[in-house]
Amino acid sequence: MKGSLEARRVIQERKKRYTIIIIADRGRARIFLRRYKRLVEFKDLIADHRAAHEAGTSKPGRVQERAAMARHAIEPRTDPDQKQEKDFAVQVAHTLKETTESYDTKEIILIAPPEFLGFLRKELAEDIYGKVKREISKDLTKSSLKELESYLDV
C-alpha cells in the first residue's frame, strides 16, 4: 500500500506544469518558474560584455581610393555592441530551451526592452515560441521578487 501511494505521488509530481518567466535586457537575464501562484528564481545569467577594443576594433578599417591618395574609414557591417546583444539573446534562448526540456512547461512569459525582445524572438525555436503566451516590452531586470509578483498578478 505504501509503495502505491509513493508511486502516485511521483506521477502527480511529473504532471505538474510550470510557467517559465524570462526577464531580460542586454546584460542580464533572470529565469523564474511559477507554479500555483508561487514564483521562484531559477537562474540568473549575466552577459559577458567586453570593451569595444576587445569585441572588435575600436577604429574602423581604412580603404584607399584608386584614383587619389586619399584614405577613408569603412563602417563595420555590424555594431560590436549589437553583436554582443545578439550573442546574449542566443545564450538566453538556449537556456530557455534547456529549461523547457527539464520542466513540463505550460506557458512562457517574455519580459524585455523592445530591441532585446526582438533579438530574443528571432533566436527562439518554433516549438518554444509556440508556448509564449505573453510578451511585455519593459525592463524589469532590476525589480525585486515582490515587485515582480505584483506586476505579474501572482
C-alpha positions in Angstrom: 0.0 0.0 0.0 2.8 2.4 0.9 4.6 1.7 -2.4 1.5 2.5 -4.5 1.0 5.8 -2.6 4.6 6.8 -3.3 4.1 5.9 -7.0 1.0 8.0 -7.2 2.9 10.9 -5.6 5.7 10.6 -8.1 3.2 10.5 -11.1 1.4 13.6 -9.7 4.7 15.5 -9.3 5.6 14.8 -13.0 2.2 16.1 -14.1 2.6 19.5 -12.5 3.0 22.2 -15.2 5.2 25.3 -14.9 5.1 28.8 -16.3 8.5 30.0 -17.2 9.1 33.7 -17.0 12.1 35.3 -18.7 13.0 38.8 -17.6 15.9 40.1 -19.6 17.8 43.0 -21.0 21.0 43.3 -23.0 23.2 42.4 -20.0 21.2 40.2 -17.7 18.5 37.5 -17.8 16.5 36.2 -14.9 14.6 33.0 -15.3 11.7 32.3 -13.0 9.5 29.2 -12.5 5.9 29.7 -11.4 3.5 27.0 -10.2 0.4 27.5 -8.1 1.0 31.3 -7.8 4.5 30.8 -6.4 7.3 32.5 -8.2 10.9 31.1 -7.7 14.0 32.5 -9.3 15.6 29.6 -11.2 18.6 31.1 -13.0 20.4 34.4 -13.3 22.5 34.9 -16.4 25.0 37.8 -16.8 26.2 38.7 -20.3 29.9 38.7 -21.0 30.2 42.2 -22.5 33.6 43.2 -23.4 35.0 46.6 -24.2 34.8 47.8 -27.8 38.5 47.2 -28.4 38.2 43.6 -27.2 34.9 42.8 -29.0 36.1 44.3 -32.3 38.3 47.0 -33.5 37.9 50.4 -31.8 38.8 52.1 -35.0 37.1 51.4 -38.3 39.1 49.8 -41.1 40.6 52.0 -43.8 40.4 51.9 -47.6 42.5 53.8 -50.2 40.8 55.4 -53.2 42.0 54.1 -56.5 42.3 57.5 -58.3 43.7 59.5 -55.5 45.9 59.1 -52.5 43.0 59.7 -50.1 42.1 57.1 -47.4 38.7 56.7 -45.9 37.3 54.9 -42.9 35.0 51.9 -43.5 31.9 51.5 -41.4 31.8 48.0 -39.8 29.0 45.7 -41.1 27.7 45.1 -37.6 28.0 47.2 -34.5 30.1 45.3 -31.9 27.6 46.2 -29.1 24.7 44.9 -31.1 26.6 41.7 -31.9 27.2 41.1 -28.2 23.4 41.7 -27.6 22.5 39.1 -30.2 25.1 36.6 -28.8 23.5 37.1 -25.4 20.0 36.5 -26.9 21.3 33.2 -28.3 22.6 32.2 -24.9 19.2 33.1 -23.2 17.3 31.2 -25.9 19.5 28.1 -25.4 19.0 28.3 -21.6 15.2 28.6 -22.1 15.2 25.5 -24.4 17.1 23.5 -21.7 14.7 24.7 -19.1 11.6 23.7 -21.1 13.1 20.3 -21.7 13.7 19.8 -18.0 10.3 21.1 -16.7 6.8 20.4 -18.1 6.1 23.9 -19.4 2.6 25.1 -19.7 3.5 28.6 -20.9 6.3 31.1 -21.3 6.2 34.8 -20.5 8.9 37.1 -22.0 9.7 40.5 -20.5 12.4 42.6 -22.1 13.0 46.0 -23.6 11.7 46.2 -27.2 15.0 45.8 -29.0 16.2 42.9 -27.0 12.8 41.3 -27.2 13.1 41.4 -31.0 16.5 39.7 -30.8 15.2 37.0 -28.4 12.1 36.3 -30.6 14.4 35.6 -33.6 16.5 33.1 -31.6 13.7 31.0 -30.1 12.9 27.7 -31.7 9.4 27.4 -33.2 8.2 24.9 -30.5 9.4 27.1 -27.7 8.0 30.3 -29.3 4.6 28.5 -29.6 4.5 28.3 -25.8 4.9 32.1 -25.4 1.6 33.4 -24.2 2.6 36.9 -23.2 5.3 39.4 -24.1 5.9 42.6 -22.2 8.1 45.3 -23.6 9.6 46.6 -20.4 12.9 46.4 -18.5 12.2 44.7 -15.1 15.5 43.0 -14.6 16.3 45.2 -11.5 12.9 44.6 -9.9 12.6 42.7 -6.6 10.7 39.5 -6.4 7.8 41.2 -4.6 7.5 43.9 -7.3 7.5 41.1 -10.0 4.8 39.2 -8.2 2.6 42.3 -8.0 3.3 43.1 -11.7 2.5 39.6 -12.9 -0.5 39.3 -10.6 0.9 36.2 -8.9 
